Amino acid sequence: AALSILSQDSVTDCLVPEDVILEVVQEFVAVNRIRGLTGRKRSQNQGSPDGDGNVTTKRQMVKYDRQRAFEAVTADWMSPRPIFDDKQFERVFRIKRSMVDDILAHLVNHDAFWLQTIDAVGNMSIHPHVKFLTALKLICYGVSFSAFQDYFQMGESTAALCVSHLARGIVECPEIADTFLRTPTKSDARRICKLHKEGKEKVATIGLEAVADYNLWIWHRSFGFPGTLNDLNIWERSPLFQSMQDGSHSEIDFDFELDGQTFSKLYYLVDGIYPWLTRFLATISDPHSKIASFFATQQEAFRKDVERAFGVLKTKFLCLKIPIRLHHEDDIFYIVYACIALHNMMVQYRVEEEGQTESDTFYAVSHLEDEMCVDCNEDTNEKDEEEDESGNYDMTNPVDMQAKYKMVQKRWKELYNIANAKKLQTAAMNQLYKDRFGIEAMAGSENMPDDFNPLAV
């Protein structure tokens, strides 16, 4: 601005004295009423009034003690003889103490953020244990990023960075994601069936679709649906529905018997809002017989497993229950999937501690490799037939276009076969009643239940 004023006086081609420039600048500031440029001296603490009487202060930089945070974390949680035991650690951080070093070992190989290095001034960076426990505690409690800065001795931006790297690292690290975020294999499906045989808000939300088993292991998850959608709208956009249409879901199917009948398509327990599909086993809304009433009670009881899974997930990680403190959709996605992976890790530890049968092979991919090879050998002929029917189509070729259209139409009719869906429901109903009351009780199973009230229907 000063040079433009001087150029109007045609003096820019000569050397301008310093006092002239200062006089022009002061005059320009006074005319345009610019505050804070003249008459102010920087103050280190209290500040001083400027020309208009405004007191300005310099932002003080907090010097965090990284060594103190490391010593506190080590003494309280991570030493060989910590102050707080394993039970208290699990209560605070929602995972086992032994899982910390295992997860960090995978994260270090995937992300250099978790390495302890020397910064530009020669000081050691924040210890990985401090970073990890800070991020984990923020995820568990869903509080502000500055909530634990006095204990972990790090700023708000650094804490947010720790949360982001932890969530992304868990989801993107193949050693973790391939185990705890995997889709079920045929061996998994067989064990799930054996396991079960034996034993709307007023705020903006994002929907999560999940499939869980009796042990609360989450096998399928799909996140990112607007909270305004109901279950049926989410299902129509679900990757699980897409897998049923494109045939990829049939890779885990196997033959099983219900009430003396053989079925080849695995099914899911759902409520009444879902359509009649051959892979859905819905309840009976108004049962008029003893067998129907018993089936409805059992189906609704087993269906609560997924509700329990959601409840446990939100209770462990409060960041999923309260308003999220992140703004980017990608960050929220990684947080949710990281919580599911940590939840599945704890399910594996709990099942192994309870000593359930085949717990060591049920949730570990490394132990399933041999059985997966056996499944591949058993289903070679089936896969060859499927490849012949659903191979790669050249959409520029009219013959391939017609073949693909027929294949899609065939799968759609098989999926939306109401007769087969009711056949499955009837077989499951009879099987449950026989297992509980015996074959002899089937004679009076069509009678009205003892507590049946026709006025309440």
C-alpha positions in Angstrom: 0.0 0.0 0.0 2.9 2.4 0.8 4.6 1.7 -2.5 1.3 2.3 -4.4 1.0 5.7 -2.7 4.6 6.6 -3.4 4.2 5.6 -7.0 1.4 8.1 -7.4 4.0 10.8 -6.5 6.4 9.5 -9.1 9.2 8.8 -6.6 9.5 5.0 -7.0 12.5 5.4 -9.4 14.6 7.0 -6.7 15.9 5.8 -3.3 13.1 6.6 -0.7 14.3 7.6 2.7 13.3 5.4 5.7 11.5 8.2 7.5 9.4 9.0 4.4 8.3 5.4 4.1 7.4 5.3 7.9 5.4 8.5 7.6 3.5 7.2 4.6 2.7 3.9 6.3 1.5 5.5 9.5 -0.7 7.9 7.5 -2.2 4.9 5.5 -2.9 3.0 8.7 -4.6 6.0 10.4 -6.8 6.7 7.3 -7.9 3.1 7.0 -8.3 2.6 10.7 -6.2 -0.6 10.8 -5.7 -1.8 14.4 -2.8 -3.6 16.0 -0.1 -2.4 13.5 1.3 0.6 15.2 1.9 1.7 18.8 2.1 -2.0 20.0 4.9 -3.8 21.7 5.0 -7.6 22.0 4.7 -8.8 25.5 5.8 -12.2 26.8 3.3 -12.6 29.6 0.8 -9.8 30.4 0.7 -8.0 27.1 0.4 -4.2 26.6 -2.3 -1.9 25.3 -2.1 -0.9 21.7 -2.9 2.5 20.2 -6.7 1.8 20.6 -6.4 0.4 24.1 -6.7 -3.3 23.2 -4.5 -5.6 25.3 -2.9 -8.3 23.2 -1.3 -11.5 24.6 1.1 -14.0 23.2 -0.1 -17.6 23.2 2.0 -19.6 25.6 3.4 -23.0 24.5 2.8 -25.9 26.9 5.9 -28.0 27.4 4.7 -31.5 27.9 6.8 -34.0 29.9 7.0 -37.1 27.8 9.3 -38.9 30.2 6.9 -38.4 33.0 4.0 -39.8 30.9 6.1 -42.8 30.0 7.0 -43.5 33.6 3.4 -43.1 34.8 2.1 -45.5 32.1 4.8 -48.0 32.8 4.3 -48.0 36.5 0.5 -48.0 36.4 -0.2 -50.4 33.5 2.7 -51.8 31.5 5.5 -52.9 34.0 6.0 -56.5 35.0 4.4 -55.7 38.3 2.0 -52.8 37.6 -0.1 -51.0 40.2 -3.3 -52.0 38.5 -3.9 -55.7 37.7 -5.2 -57.3 34.5 -8.8 -57.1 35.5 -8.6 -53.3 36.1 -6.8 -52.9 32.8 -9.5 -54.7 30.9 -12.2 -52.6 32.8 -10.5 -49.3 31.8 -9.2 -50.1 28.3 -11.7 -52.8 27.2 -9.0 -55.2 26.0 -6.5 -57.6 27.6 -3.1 -56.2 28.7 -1.3 -58.9 26.7 -3.0 -57.7 23.5 -1.3 -54.3 23.6 2.2 -55.5 22.6 0.7 -57.9 20.0 -1.3 -55.2 18.3 1.7 -52.7 18.5 4.0 -55.3 16.8 1.6 -55.4 13.8 1.1 -51.7 13.7 4.8 -50.9 13.8 5.4 -53.0 10.7 2.5 -51.2 8.9 3.0 -47.6 10.1 6.2 -45.8 11.2 4.0 -43.5 13.4 4.3 -46.2 16.1 8.1 -46.2 16.2 9.9 -44.2 18.9 12.3 -41.8 17.2 14.4 -38.8 18.0 12.8 -35.4 17.1 14.5 -32.4 15.5 15.9 -31.0 18.8 17.3 -34.4 19.9 14.6 -35.5 22.3 12.9 -38.9 22.3 9.4 -38.9 20.8 6.3 -40.1 22.6 6.6 -43.8 23.6 4.4 -46.2 21.6 2.6 -47.4 24.8 1.6 -43.8 25.6 0.3 -43.2 22.1 -1.6 -46.5 22.0 -3.2 -46.2 25.5 -4.2 -42.6 24.8 -5.9 -43.5 21.5 -7.6 -46.5 23.1 -8.9 -44.7 26.1 -10.3 -41.9 23.9 -12.1 -44.5 21.7 -13.5 -46.3 24.8 -14.9 -43.2 26.5 -15.6 -40.9 23.5 -14.5 -37.8 25.3 -12.6 -34.7 24.1 -9.1 -35.2 22.7 -7.8 -32.9 25.5 -9.5 -35.0 28.3 -6.4 -36.9 29.3 -3.6 -34.5 28.4 -2.6 -34.1 32.0 -1.9 -37.8 32.4 -0.6 -38.7 29.0 1.2 -35.4 28.5 0.3 -34.7 24.9 -1.7 -32.0 23.2 -5.1 -32.2 21.6 -3.9 -32.4 18.0 -1.4 -35.2 18.9 -4.1 -37.2 20.7 -6.4 -36.9 17.6 -3.5 -38.1 15.4 -3.0 -41.1 17.7 -6.7 -42.0 17.4 -6.6 -41.7 13.6 -3.5 -43.8 13.2 -4.8 -46.5 15.6 -8.1 -46.8 13.8 -6.6 -46.8 10.3 -3.8 -49.2 11.3 -6.2 -51.8 12.7 -8.4 -51.8 9.7 -5.6 -51.6 7.1 -3.1 -54.0 8.8 -3.5 -57.3 7.0 -2.4 -59.4 10.1 -5.3 -57.9 12.1 -8.0 -57.4 9.5 -7.6 -60.8 7.8 -8.4 -62.4 11.1 -10.8 -60.2 13.0 -12.6 -58.5 10.1 -12.8 -61.4 7.8 -16.0 -62.9 6.2 -16.9 -66.5 7.3 -15.5 -69.4 5.4 -17.4 -72.7 4.9 -15.6 -74.1 8.0 -16.8 -71.1 10.0 -20.3 -71.6 8.7 -20.3 -75.2 9.8 -19.1 -74.4 13.3 -21.6 -71.5 13.7 -24.5 -73.9 12.9 -23.1 -76.5 15.3 -22.7 -73.8 18.0 -26.2 -72.6 17.6 -27.6 -76.2 17.6 -25.9 -76.8 20.9 -26.4 -74.3 22.7 -35.1 -44.4 15.8 -33.3 -41.4 17.2 -33.9 -37.6 16.9 -30.3 -36.8 16.0 -28.3 -37.4 12.9 -26.9 -40.9 12.9 -25.1 -43.4 10.6 -26.3 -46.9 10.3 -24.3 -50.1 10.9 -25.5 -53.5 9.6 -24.0 -56.6 11.3 -24.3 -60.3 11.5 -23.3 -61.9 14.9 -23.2 -65.4 16.3 -24.0 -66.8 19.8 -20.5 -65.8 21.1 -21.1 -62.2 19.8 -18.4 -62.5 17.1 -19.4 -60.1 14.4 -18.9 -61.9 11.0 -20.4 -59.3 8.7 -20.5 -55.5 9.0 -21.4 -52.7 6.7 -21.2 -49.1 7.9 -22.2 -45.8 6.3 -26.0 -45.9 5.9 -27.9 -42.7 6.7 -29.8 -43.0 10.0 -33.1 -42.1 8.3 -33.2 -45.5 6.6 -35.0 -48.4 8.2 -33.9 -52.0 8.2 -35.5 -52.8 4.9 -33.9 -49.8 3.1 -30.5 -50.7 4.5 -30.9 -54.3 3.4 -31.6 -53.3 -0.2 -28.2 -51.4 -0.2 -26.3 -54.1 1.8 -23.2 -55.9 0.5 -24.6 -59.1 2.0 -27.6 -58.8 -0.3 -25.3 -58.1 -3.2 -23.3 -61.3 -2.4 -26.5 -63.3 -2.5 -27.3 -61.9 -6.0 -23.9 -62.3 -7.6 -23.4 -65.9 -6.2 -20.4 -65.2 -4.0 -22.4 -66.1 -0.9 -22.8 -69.7 -2.1 -19.1 -70.3 -1.4 -19.9 -70.9 2.3 -23.1 -73.0 1.7 -23.2 -76.7 2.7 -25.9 -79.3 3.1 -27.7 -79.7 6.4 -30.9 -81.4 7.6 -34.0 -80.0 9.4 -36.9 -82.3 10.2 -35.6 -85.0 7.9 -35.3 -82.6 4.9 -32.0 -81.5 3.3 -31.3 -77.9 2.7 -28.3 -76.4 1.0 -28.6 -72.6 1.6 -27.5 -71.1 4.9 -30.1 -68.9 6.5 -30.2 -65.8 8.8 -32.6 -65.1 11.7 -34.5 -61.8 11.0 -37.5 -60.0 12.2 -40.8 -59.5 10.4 -39.8 -56.4 8.3 -37.6 -58.4 6.0 -39.0 -60.0 2.8 -39.6 -63.7 2.4 -36.2 -65.0 1.1 -34.9 -68.6 1.0 -32.0 -67.4 3.2 -34.2 -65.7 5.9 -35.9 -67.4 8.8 -38.4 -65.0 10.2 -40.6 -65.2 13.3 -44.4 -65.7 13.3 -46.1 -62.5 14.4 -49.4 -64.1 15.6 -48.9 -67.8 16.3 -52.2 -69.8 16.6 -50.8 -73.2 17.7 -48.4 -74.5 20.4 -45.7 -75.3 17.9 -45.9 -71.9 16.2 -45.8 -70.2 19.6 -42.8 -72.2 20.7 -41.0 -71.4 17.4 -41.7 -67.7 17.7 -40.3 -67.6 21.2 -37.2 -69.5 20.3 -36.5 -67.6 17.1 -36.9 -64.2 18.9 -34.6 -65.4 21.7 -31.8 -66.5 19.4 -32.2 -63.3 17.3 -31.3 -61.3 20.4 -27.6 -62.3 19.9 -27.1 -59.5 17.4 -28.8 -57.1 19.7 -26.5 -58.2 22.5 -23.5 -57.7 20.2 -24.6 -54.1 19.5 -25.1 -53.5 23.2 -21.7 -54.8 24.2 -20.0 -52.9 21.4 -21.6 -49.6 22.4 -21.0 -50.3 26.1 -17.3 -51.0 25.6 -16.6 -48.2 23.2 -18.7 -45.2 24.2 -17.5 -43.2 21.1 -20.1 -45.3 19.2 -22.8 -44.3 21.6 -22.4 -40.6 22.0 -22.1 -37.9 19.3 -18.9 -38.5 17.4 -16.1 -36.0 17.7 -14.7 -36.6 14.2 -15.8 -34.8 11.1 -14.6 -36.8 8.1 -16.5 -39.8 7.0 -13.4 -41.9 6.5 -12.2 -41.3 10.0 -15.5 -42.4 11.4 -15.5 -45.5 9.2 -12.0 -46.5 10.5 -13.1 -45.9 14.1 -16.1 -48.2 13.8 -14.3 -51.0 12.1 -11.4 -50.7 14.6 -13.9 -51.1 17.4 -15.3 -54.2 15.8 -11.9 -55.7 15.4 -11.0 -55.0 19.0 -14.4 -56.5 20.0 -13.7 -59.7 18.1 -10.3 -60.0 19.7 -11.9 -59.9 23.1 -14.4 -62.5 22.0 -11.6 -64.8 21.0 -9.9 -64.4 24.4 -13.2 -64.9 26.3 -14.0 -68.0 24.4 -10.6 -69.5 25.0 -10.8 -68.6 28.7 -14.1 -70.3 29.1 -12.7 -73.4 27.5 -15.3 -74.0 24.9 -14.9 -76.9 22.6 -12.8 -76.2 19.5 -12.3 -72.6 20.6 -8.7 -72.7 19.4 -9.9 -73.5 15.8 -13.1 -71.6 15.7 -11.8 -68.0 15.6 -8.2 -68.4 14.2 -7.6 -68.2 10.5 -4.2 -69.9 10.9 -5.8 -73.1 12.2 -8.4 -73.1 9.4 -6.0 -73.3 6.5 -6.0 -77.2 6.5 -9.8 -77.4 6.7 -10.2 -74.7 4.0 -8.1 -76.9 1.8 -10.3 -79.8 2.5 -13.4 -77.8 1.7 -11.8 -76.8 -1.6 -11.2 -80.4 -2.5 -14.7 -81.4 -1.5 -16.3 -78.6 -3.5 -14.2 -78.7 -6.7 -17.0 -80.1 -8.8 -19.5 -77.7 -7.4 -17.2 -74.7 -8.2 -16.5 -75.9 -11.7 -20.2 -76.0 -12.4 -20.7 -72.6 -10.9 -17.8 -71.2 -13.0 -19.4 -72.6 -16.1 -22.6 -70.9 -15.3 -21.4 -67.6 -13.8 -18.0 -67.0 -15.5 -16.8 -63.7 -16.9 -19.1 -62.4 -19.5 -18.2 -60.2 -22.4 -21.0 -57.5 -22.3 -20.2 -56.6 -25.9 -21.2 -60.0 -27.0 -25.0 -60.5 -27.3 -24.7 -64.2 -26.4 -22.8 -63.5 -23.2 -25.3 -60.7 -22.3 -28.2 -63.1 -22.7 -26.4 -65.8 -20.6 -25.7 -63.3 -17.8 -29.3 -62.1 -17.9 -30.5 -65.7 -17.5 -28.1 -66.3 -14.6 -29.2 -63.2 -12.8 -32.8 -64.1 -13.3 -32.2 -67.6 -12.0 -30.5 -66.4 -8.8 -33.2 -63.8 -8.2 -36.0 -66.5 -8.5 -34.1 -68.8 -6.2 -33.6 -66.1 -3.6 -37.2 -64.8 -3.7 -38.8 -68.2 -3.6 -41.6 -67.9 -1.0 -42.5 -71.6 -1.1 -38.9 -72.6 -0.2 -38.8 -69.9 2.5 -42.0 -71.3 4.1 -40.7 -74.8 3.7 -37.6 -73.8 5.7 -39.7 -72.2 8.4 -41.9 -75.2 8.7 -38.9 -77.6 8.9 -37.2 -75.5 11.5 -40.4 -75.2 13.5 -40.9 -79.0 13.6 -37.2 -79.6 14.4 -37.2 -77.3 17.4 -40.4 -78.7 18.8 -39.2 -82.3 18.4 -35.8 -81.5 20.0 -37.5 -79.9 23.0 -40.6 -82.1 23.6 -40.0 -85.2 21.6 -41.7 -86.8 18.6 -44.7 -87.9 20.7 -45.6 -84.3 21.5 -46.1 -83.5 17.8 -49.6 -85.0 18.0 -51.0 -82.1 19.9 -48.7 -79.4 18.6 -51.4 -77.9 16.3 -53.6 -77.2 19.3 -54.1 -73.7 20.6 -51.5 -72.6 23.2 -52.7 -72.5 26.8 -52.2 -68.7 27.0 -53.8 -68.0 23.6 -56.2 -65.0 23.7 -58.1 -64.5 20.4 -59.1 -60.9 21.5 -55.4 -59.9 21.6 -54.7 -60.9 18.0 
